[in-house]
Amino acid sequence: MTKRNIIILSGIVLIALAFFAVRIKNKAPEKSSTTMIAIAVEPFEINGGWGYKVNMDGHTYIYQDVIPGVPGNRVFQSKENALRVGNAVMDKLTHHKIPAISQQELINMQIGEAR
């Protein structure tokens, strides 16, 4: 093969690769940044107290049957406290943060069981 034929063949291969790359890119569905996921907090009764679930698109994403950030297996004493902490977790998820809750955060939310 002459040098000229190699250059022509290389050009054809590059054009073909570019063509297929554009076709593949156009076929791939793009994820929209505006896609909304339904997130909801659902309190539930357990062991004489309360816990909460964080549901995403109808599926349980977090099941919290004890108070997070507190040693031991203690439950929330009220539905409202479980819901407040669950909403704080949901807020962290919607802001792309780790959904952990510390004992200090519980104290700041005035959750009496955190002490």
DSSP file (Angstrom, degrees, kcal/mol; ACC not computed):
  #  RESIDUE AA STRUCTURE BP1 BP2  ACC     N-H-->O    O-->H-N    N-H-->O    O-->H-N    TCO  KAPPA ALPHA  PHI   PSI    X-CA   Y-CA   Z-CA
    1    1 A M              0   0    0      0, 0.0     2,-0.1     0, 0.0     0, 0.0   0.000 360.0 360.0 360.0 138.0    0.0    0.0    0.0
    2    2 A T     >  -     0   0    0      1,-0.1     4,-2.0     4,-0.0     5,-0.2  -0.392 360.0-109.7 -83.2 165.5    1.2    3.4   -0.9
    3    3 A K  H  > S+     0   0    0      1,-0.2     4,-2.0     2,-0.2     5,-0.2   0.874 119.2  54.9 -61.2 -37.7    1.4    6.3    1.6
    4    4 A R  H  > S+     0   0    0      1,-0.2     4,-2.3     2,-0.2    -1,-0.2   0.910 107.1  49.2 -64.0 -43.1   -1.5    8.0   -0.3
    5    5 A N  H  > S+     0   0    0      1,-0.2     4,-2.7     2,-0.2    -1,-0.2   0.874 109.3  52.7 -64.8 -38.0   -3.7    4.9    0.1
    6    6 A I  H  X S+     0   0    0     -4,-2.0     4,-2.5     2,-0.2    -1,-0.2   0.915 110.1  48.1 -64.0 -42.6   -3.0    4.7    3.8
    7    7 A I  H  X S+     0   0    0     -4,-2.0     4,-2.2     2,-0.2    -2,-0.2   0.914 113.4  47.3 -64.5 -43.6   -3.9    8.4    4.3
    8    8 A I  H  X S+     0   0    0     -4,-2.3     4,-2.2     2,-0.2    -2,-0.2   0.929 113.5  47.7 -64.5 -45.4   -7.2    7.9    2.3
    9    9 A L  H  X S+     0   0    0     -4,-2.7     4,-2.3     1,-0.2    -2,-0.2   0.901 111.2  51.0 -63.1 -41.6   -8.1    4.8    4.2
   10   10 A S  H  X S+     0   0    0     -4,-2.5     4,-2.4     1,-0.2    -1,-0.2   0.899 109.7  50.9 -62.4 -40.8   -7.3    6.4    7.6
   11   11 A G  H  X S+     0   0    0     -4,-2.2     4,-2.3     2,-0.2    -2,-0.2   0.908 109.8  49.2 -63.0 -42.9   -9.5    9.4    6.6
   12   12 A I  H  X S+     0   0    0     -4,-2.2     4,-2.4     2,-0.2    -2,-0.2   0.910 111.2  49.7 -63.7 -42.3  -12.4    7.1    5.7
   13   13 A V  H  X S+     0   0    0     -4,-2.3     4,-2.5     2,-0.2    -2,-0.2   0.914 111.1  49.4 -63.1 -43.3  -12.1    5.2    9.0
   14   14 A L  H  X S+     0   0    0     -4,-2.4     4,-2.4     2,-0.2    -2,-0.2   0.902 111.5  48.7 -63.4 -41.5  -12.1    8.5   11.0
   15   15 A I  H  X S+     0   0    0     -4,-2.3     4,-2.4     2,-0.2    -1,-0.2   0.914 111.9  49.4 -64.5 -42.5  -15.2    9.7    9.2
   16   16 A A  H  X S+     0   0    0     -4,-2.4     4,-2.4     2,-0.2    -2,-0.2   0.914 111.3  49.1 -63.6 -42.8  -17.0    6.4    9.8
   17   17 A L  H  X S+     0   0    0     -4,-2.5     4,-2.3     1,-0.2    -2,-0.2   0.915 111.7  48.9 -62.6 -42.8  -16.0    6.5   13.5
   18   18 A A  H  X S+     0   0    0     -4,-2.4     4,-2.1     2,-0.2    -2,-0.2   0.908 110.4  51.8 -62.9 -41.8  -17.3   10.1   13.8
   19   19 A F  H  X S+     0   0    0     -4,-2.4     4,-2.0     1,-0.2    -2,-0.2   0.935 112.7  44.0 -60.4 -48.5  -20.5    9.2   12.1
   20   20 A F  H  X S+     0   0    0     -4,-2.4     4,-2.5     1,-0.2    -1,-0.2   0.856 110.8  55.1 -67.9 -34.6  -21.2    6.2   14.4
   21   21 A A  H  X S+     0   0    0     -4,-2.3     4,-2.1    -5,-0.2    -1,-0.2   0.910 109.3  47.3 -63.9 -41.3  -20.3    8.2   17.5
   22   22 A V  H  X S+     0   0    0     -4,-2.1     4,-2.2     2,-0.2    -2,-0.2   0.904 112.0  50.2 -66.6 -41.4  -22.8   10.9   16.6
   23   23 A R  H  X S+     0   0    0     -4,-2.0     4,-1.6     2,-0.2    -2,-0.2   0.915 111.6  47.6 -63.5 -42.9  -25.5    8.3   15.9
   24   24 A I  H  X S+     0   0    0     -4,-2.5     4,-1.7     1,-0.2    -1,-0.2   0.910 111.8  50.5 -65.0 -41.7  -24.9    6.6   19.2
   25   25 A K  H  < S+     0   0    0     -4,-2.1    -1,-0.2     1,-0.2    -2,-0.2   0.901 110.5  49.1 -63.5 -41.0  -24.9    9.9   21.1
   26   26 A N  H  < S+     0   0    0     -4,-2.2    -1,-0.2     1,-0.2    -2,-0.2   0.794 111.6  49.5 -70.7 -27.8  -28.2   10.9   19.5
   27   27 A K  H  < S+     0   0    0     -4,-1.6    -1,-0.2    -5,-0.2    -2,-0.2   0.786  88.3  95.3 -81.1 -28.0  -29.9    7.6   20.3
   28   28 A A  S  < S-     0   0    0     -4,-1.7     2,-0.2    -5,-0.1    -4,-0.0  -0.476  81.4-123.0 -69.0 124.5  -28.8    7.6   24.0
   29   29 A P        -     0   0    0      0, 0.0     2,-0.4     0, 0.0    -1,-0.1  -0.493  24.5-135.8 -68.7 132.5  -31.6    9.0   26.2
   30   30 A E        -     0   0    0     -2,-0.2     2,-0.5     1,-0.0     0, 0.0  -0.721  12.6-124.5 -90.9 137.0  -30.4   11.9   28.2
   31   31 A K        -     0   0    0     -2,-0.4     2,-0.3     2,-0.0    -1,-0.0  -0.671  26.2-133.8 -79.1 129.1  -31.4   12.2   31.8
   32   32 A S    >   -     0   0    0     -2,-0.5     3,-1.3     1,-0.1    -1,-0.0  -0.640   3.3-142.6 -83.5 138.1  -33.1   15.4   32.5
   33   33 A S  T 3  S+     0   0    0     -2,-0.3    -1,-0.1     1,-0.2    -2,-0.0   0.606 101.5  62.3 -73.7  -9.4  -32.0   17.4   35.5
   34   34 A T  T 3  S+     0   0    0      2,-0.1    -1,-0.2     0, 0.0     2,-0.2   0.373  70.7 127.1 -96.5   5.0  -35.6   18.4   36.0
   35   35 A T    <   -     0   0    0     -3,-1.3     2,-0.4     1,-0.1    -4,-0.0  -0.461  52.3-145.2 -64.0 126.9  -36.8   14.8   36.5
   36   36 A M        -     0   0    0     -2,-0.2     2,-0.5     2,-0.0    -2,-0.1  -0.774  11.1-159.8-100.6 139.0  -38.7   14.7   39.7
   37   37 A I        -     0   0    0     -2,-0.4     2,-0.5     2,-0.0    -2,-0.0  -0.968  24.2-122.5-114.5 131.0  -38.7   11.8   42.2
   38   38 A A        -     0   0    0     -2,-0.5    19,-3.2     2,-0.0     2,-0.4  -0.611  32.9-176.5 -75.3 121.9  -41.6   11.6   44.7
   39   39 A I  E     +A   56   0A   0     -2,-0.5     2,-0.3    17,-0.2    17,-0.2  -0.979   6.0 169.9-121.3 132.0  -40.2   11.6   48.2
   40   40 A A  E     -A   55   0A   0     15,-2.3    15,-3.2    -2,-0.4     2,-0.5  -0.995  27.0-138.1-143.1 147.4  -42.5   11.2   51.3
   41   41 A V  E     -A   54   0A   0     -2,-0.3    13,-0.2    13,-0.2    46,-0.1  -0.900  19.4-171.9-105.0 132.9  -42.0   10.6   55.0
   42   42 A E  E     -A   53   0A   0     11,-2.8    11,-2.0    -2,-0.5     2,-0.1  -0.950  10.7-149.7-128.8 111.4  -44.4    8.1   56.6
   43   43 A P  E     -A   52   0A   0      0, 0.0     2,-0.3     0, 0.0     9,-0.3  -0.471  18.6-174.3 -75.3 151.8  -44.5    7.7   60.4
   44   44 A F  E     -A   51   0A   0      7,-2.1     7,-2.6    -2,-0.1     2,-0.3  -0.993  25.6-111.1-145.7 152.2  -45.4    4.3   61.9
   45   45 A E  E     +A   50   0A   0     -2,-0.3     2,-0.3     5,-0.2     5,-0.3  -0.612  40.7 163.9 -82.7 140.3  -46.0    2.9   65.3
   46   46 A I  E >   -A   49   0A   0      3,-2.0     3,-2.0    -2,-0.3    -2,-0.0  -0.932  59.3 -12.1-158.0 133.4  -43.5    0.4   66.7
   47   47 A N  T 3  S-     0   0    0     -2,-0.3    28,-0.2     1,-0.3     3,-0.1   0.831 127.7 -48.2  47.4  45.0  -42.8   -1.1   70.2
   48   48 A G  T 3  S+     0   0    0      1,-0.3    -1,-0.3    29,-0.0     2,-0.2   0.640 131.6  56.0  75.2  14.1  -44.9    1.4   72.0
   49   49 A G  E <  S-A   46   0A   0     -3,-2.0    -3,-2.0    29,-0.0     2,-0.3  -0.584  84.8 -81.7-147.1-150.0  -43.4    4.4   70.1
   50   50 A W  E     +AB  45  76A   0     26,-2.2    26,-2.2    -5,-0.3     2,-0.2  -0.947  29.0 171.8-135.2 152.0  -42.8    5.7   66.7
   51   51 A G  E     -A   44   0A   0     -7,-2.6    -7,-2.1    -2,-0.3     2,-0.3  -0.741  21.8-132.2-136.0-173.4  -40.5    5.4   63.7
   52   52 A Y  E     -AC  43  64A   0     12,-2.2    12,-2.9    -9,-0.3     2,-0.4  -0.990   4.3-150.1-147.1 156.4  -40.5    6.7   60.2
   53   53 A K  E     -AC  42  63A   0    -11,-2.0   -11,-2.8    -2,-0.3     2,-0.6  -0.968  10.1-148.2-121.6 141.6  -40.0    5.6   56.6
   54   54 A V  E     -AC  41  62A   0      8,-2.5     7,-3.1    -2,-0.4     8,-1.8  -0.959  21.0-162.1-107.5 116.5  -38.7    7.7   53.8
   55   55 A N  E     -AC  40  60A   0    -15,-3.2   -15,-2.3    -2,-0.6     2,-0.5  -0.832   8.2-166.5-102.8 134.8  -40.3    6.5   50.5
   56   56 A M  E >  S-AC  39  59A   0      3,-3.0     3,-1.8    -2,-0.4   -17,-0.2  -0.984  77.7 -15.6-121.7 121.9  -38.9    7.4   47.1
   57   57 A D  T 3  S-     0   0    0    -19,-3.2    -1,-0.1    -2,-0.5   -18,-0.1   0.860 130.2 -52.9  52.3  39.5  -41.1    6.7   44.1
   58   58 A G  T 3  S+     0   0    0    -20,-0.4     2,-0.4     1,-0.2    -1,-0.3   0.438 118.1 106.8  82.5  -0.5  -43.4    4.6   46.3
   59   59 A H  E <  S-C   56   0A   0     -3,-1.8    -3,-3.0    -5,-0.0     2,-0.4  -0.895  78.6-106.9-113.8 142.5  -40.6    2.3   47.6
   60   60 A T  E     +C   55   0A   0     -2,-0.4    -5,-0.2    -5,-0.2     3,-0.1  -0.526  40.3 168.8 -68.4 120.9  -39.1    2.4   51.1
   61   61 A Y  E    S+     0   0A   0     -7,-3.1     2,-0.4    -2,-0.4    -6,-0.2   0.778  70.9  22.6-100.2 -39.9  -35.7    4.0   50.8
   62   62 A I  E     -C   54   0A   0     -8,-1.8    -8,-2.5     2,-0.0     2,-0.6  -0.998  61.4-170.6-131.7 129.4  -35.0    4.4   54.6
   63   63 A Y  E     -C   53   0A   0     -2,-0.4     2,-0.7   -10,-0.2   -10,-0.2  -0.951  10.1-178.2-118.8 107.3  -36.7    2.4   57.3
   64   64 A Q  E     +C   52   0A   0    -12,-2.9   -12,-2.2    -2,-0.6    22,-0.0  -0.857  16.0 161.7-114.3  98.2  -35.9    4.0   60.7
   65   65 A D        +     0   0    0     -2,-0.7     2,-0.3   -14,-0.2    -1,-0.1   0.457  68.2  44.1 -96.7  -1.4  -37.4    2.0   63.6
   66   66 A V  S    S-     0   0    0      9,-0.1     9,-0.2   -14,-0.1   -14,-0.1  -0.899 101.3 -85.3-132.6 165.3  -35.1    3.6   66.3
   67   67 A I    >   -     0   0    0      7,-3.1     3,-1.0    -2,-0.3     7,-0.2  -0.582  47.5-131.3 -73.0 122.8  -33.9    7.1   66.9
   68   68 A P  T 3  S+     0   0    0      0, 0.0    38,-0.1     0, 0.0    -1,-0.1  -0.443  86.3  23.6 -72.9 148.2  -30.8    7.8   64.7
   69   69 A G  T 3  S+     0   0    0      1,-0.2    34,-0.3    -2,-0.1    37,-0.1   0.520 100.4 102.9  80.0   4.6  -27.8    9.3   66.4
   70   70 A V  S <  S-     0   0    0     -3,-1.0     4,-0.2     2,-0.2    -1,-0.2  -0.978  75.7-115.4-122.8 130.5  -28.7    8.0   69.9
   71   71 A P  S    S+     0   0    0      0, 0.0     3,-0.1     0, 0.0     2,-0.1  -0.298  79.9  22.8 -61.9 147.1  -27.1    5.0   71.5
   72   72 A G  S    S-     0   0    0      1,-0.1     2,-0.5    -6,-0.0    -2,-0.2  -0.314 102.4 -67.0  91.0-176.4  -29.4    2.0   72.1
   73   73 A N        +     0   0    0     -2,-0.1     2,-0.3    -7,-0.1    -1,-0.1  -0.571  69.2 155.9-113.6  66.0  -32.6    1.0   70.5
   74   74 A R        -     0   0    0     -2,-0.5    -7,-3.1    -7,-0.2     2,-0.2  -0.715  29.3-145.2 -96.2 143.7  -34.9    3.8   71.6
   75   75 A V        -     0   0    0     -2,-0.3   -24,-0.2    -9,-0.2     2,-0.1  -0.655  30.0 -92.0-101.8 161.0  -38.1    4.7   69.7
   76   76 A F  B     -B   50   0A   0    -26,-2.2   -26,-2.2    -2,-0.2    -1,-0.1  -0.482  26.9-144.3 -68.3 141.7  -39.6    8.2   69.3
   77   77 A Q  S    S+     0   0    0    -28,-0.2     2,-0.3    -2,-0.1    -1,-0.1   0.672  79.9  37.2 -83.0 -17.5  -42.2    9.0   72.0
   78   78 A S  S  > S-     0   0    0      1,-0.1     4,-1.8   -28,-0.1     5,-0.2  -0.969  71.6-130.7-136.4 153.0  -44.4   10.9   69.6
   79   79 A K  H  > S+     0   0    0     -2,-0.3     4,-2.4     1,-0.2     5,-0.2   0.867 110.1  57.8 -62.1 -38.1  -45.5   10.8   66.0
   80   80 A E  H  > S+     0   0    0      2,-0.2     4,-2.5     1,-0.2    -1,-0.2   0.894 105.2  48.8 -63.6 -41.7  -44.6   14.4   65.6
   81   81 A N  H  > S+     0   0    0      2,-0.2     4,-2.3     1,-0.2     5,-0.2   0.919 111.9  48.9 -65.0 -42.8  -41.0   13.9   66.6
   82   82 A A  H  X S+     0   0    0     -4,-1.8     4,-2.4     1,-0.2    -2,-0.2   0.909 113.1  48.1 -61.3 -41.4  -40.6   11.0   64.2
   83   83 A L  H  X S+     0   0    0     -4,-2.4     4,-2.4     2,-0.2    -2,-0.2   0.887 109.5  52.4 -67.9 -39.4  -42.1   13.1   61.5
   84   84 A R  H  X S+     0   0    0     -4,-2.5     4,-1.7     2,-0.2    -2,-0.2   0.930 113.5  43.0 -62.5 -45.5  -39.8   16.1   62.2
   85   85 A V  H  X S+     0   0    0     -4,-2.3     4,-2.2     2,-0.2    -2,-0.2   0.908 113.1  52.9 -68.2 -40.9  -36.7   13.9   62.1
   86   86 A G  H  X S+     0   0    0     -4,-2.4     4,-2.4    -5,-0.2    -2,-0.2   0.890 108.5  50.5 -59.9 -39.6  -38.0   12.1   59.0
   87   87 A N  H  X S+     0   0    0     -4,-2.4     4,-2.4     2,-0.2    -1,-0.2   0.854 107.8  53.1 -67.3 -34.3  -38.6   15.5   57.3
   88   88 A A  H  X S+     0   0    0     -4,-1.7     4,-1.9     2,-0.2    -2,-0.2   0.899 110.4  47.6 -65.6 -40.0  -35.0   16.6   58.2
   89   89 A V  H  X S+     0   0    0     -4,-2.2     4,-2.3     2,-0.2    -2,-0.2   0.920 111.5  50.4 -64.6 -44.2  -33.7   13.4   56.5
   90   90 A M  H  X S+     0   0    0     -4,-2.4     4,-2.4     1,-0.2    -2,-0.2   0.898 108.2  53.3 -61.1 -40.8  -35.9   14.0   53.5
   91   91 A D  H  X S+     0   0    0     -4,-2.4     4,-1.1     1,-0.2    -1,-0.2   0.901 108.4  49.9 -61.5 -41.4  -34.5   17.6   53.2
   92   92 A K  H  <>S+     0   0    0     -4,-1.9     5,-2.8     1,-0.2     3,-0.4   0.917 110.3  50.5 -63.3 -42.3  -31.0   16.3   53.3
   93   93 A L  H ><5S+     0   0    0     -4,-2.3     3,-1.6     1,-0.2    -2,-0.2   0.910 108.3  51.3 -62.1 -42.1  -31.8   13.8   50.5
   94   94 A T  H 3<5S+     0   0    0     -4,-2.4    -1,-0.2     1,-0.3    -2,-0.2   0.712 110.4  49.9 -71.2 -18.0  -33.4   16.5   48.3
   95   95 A H  T 3<5S-     0   0    0     -4,-1.1    -1,-0.3    -3,-0.4    -2,-0.2   0.163 118.4-112.2-102.6  17.2  -30.3   18.6   48.7
   96   96 A H  T < 5S+     0   0    0     -3,-1.6     2,-0.3     1,-0.2    -3,-0.2   0.860  72.3 135.6  57.5  42.2  -28.0   15.7   47.8
   97   97 A K      < -     0   0    0     -5,-2.8    -1,-0.2    -6,-0.1    -2,-0.1  -0.778  68.3 -88.1-113.0 161.0  -26.5   15.4   51.3
   98   98 A I        -     0   0    0     -2,-0.3     2,-0.2     1,-0.1    -5,-0.0  -0.539  38.5-135.1 -66.7 129.3  -25.8   12.3   53.4
   99   99 A P        +     0   0    0      0, 0.0     2,-0.2     0, 0.0    -1,-0.1   0.091  57.4 133.2 -82.2  27.7  -29.0   11.6   55.3
  100  100 A A        -     0   0    0     -2,-0.2     2,-0.5    -8,-0.1    -2,-0.0  -0.497  43.1-151.7 -76.6 146.9  -27.4   11.0   58.6
  101  101 A I        -     0   0    0     -2,-0.2     2,-0.2     4,-0.0   -16,-0.0  -0.983   8.9-150.9-120.5 126.8  -28.7   12.7   61.7
  102  102 A S     >  -     0   0    0     -2,-0.5     4,-1.8     1,-0.1     5,-0.1  -0.487  27.9-112.2 -92.0 165.2  -26.4   13.4   64.7
  103  103 A Q  H  > S+     0   0    0    -34,-0.3     4,-2.2     1,-0.2     5,-0.2   0.883 119.2  55.3 -62.5 -37.6  -27.4   13.6   68.3
  104  104 A Q  H  > S+     0   0    0      1,-0.2     4,-2.6     2,-0.2    -1,-0.2   0.890 105.0  52.2 -64.0 -38.6  -26.6   17.4   68.2
  105  105 A E  H  > S+     0   0    0      2,-0.2     4,-1.7     1,-0.2    -1,-0.2   0.897 108.7  51.1 -62.9 -38.9  -29.1   17.8   65.3
  106  106 A L  H  <>S+     0   0    0     -4,-1.8     5,-2.6     2,-0.2    -2,-0.2   0.907 110.4  48.5 -63.8 -41.4  -31.7   16.0   67.4
  107  107 A I  H ><5S+     0   0    0     -4,-2.2     3,-1.5     1,-0.2    -2,-0.2   0.912 109.5  52.4 -64.4 -42.2  -31.1   18.3   70.3
  108  108 A N  H 3<5S+     0   0    0     -4,-2.6    -1,-0.2     1,-0.3    -2,-0.2   0.823 108.0  51.5 -62.8 -31.0  -31.3   21.3   68.0
  109  109 A M  T 3<5S-     0   0    0     -4,-1.7    -1,-0.3    -5,-0.2    -2,-0.2   0.431 117.4-118.7 -83.0   0.9  -34.7   20.0   66.8
  110  110 A Q  T < 5 +     0   0    0     -3,-1.5     2,-0.9     1,-0.2    -3,-0.2   0.893  51.9 166.0  60.7  43.6  -35.7   19.8   70.4
  111  111 A I    > < -     0   0    0     -5,-2.6     3,-1.9     1,-0.2    -1,-0.2  -0.822  25.4-156.8 -87.7 108.1  -36.3   16.0   70.3
  112  112 A G  G >  S+     0   0    0     -2,-0.9     3,-1.3     1,-0.3    -1,-0.2   0.779  86.0  64.2 -60.2 -30.7  -36.5   15.2   74.0
  113  113 A E  G 3  S+     0   0    0      1,-0.2    -1,-0.3     2,-0.1    -6,-0.1   0.592  86.3  75.5 -71.0  -9.1  -35.5   11.5   73.5
  114  114 A A  G <         0   0    0     -3,-1.9    -1,-0.2     1,-0.2    -2,-0.2   0.650 360.0 360.0 -78.8 -14.6  -32.0   12.6   72.2
  115  115 A R    <         0   0    0     -3,-1.3    -1,-0.2    -4,-0.2    -2,-0.1   0.458 360.0 360.0 -88.2 360.0  -30.8   13.5   75.7
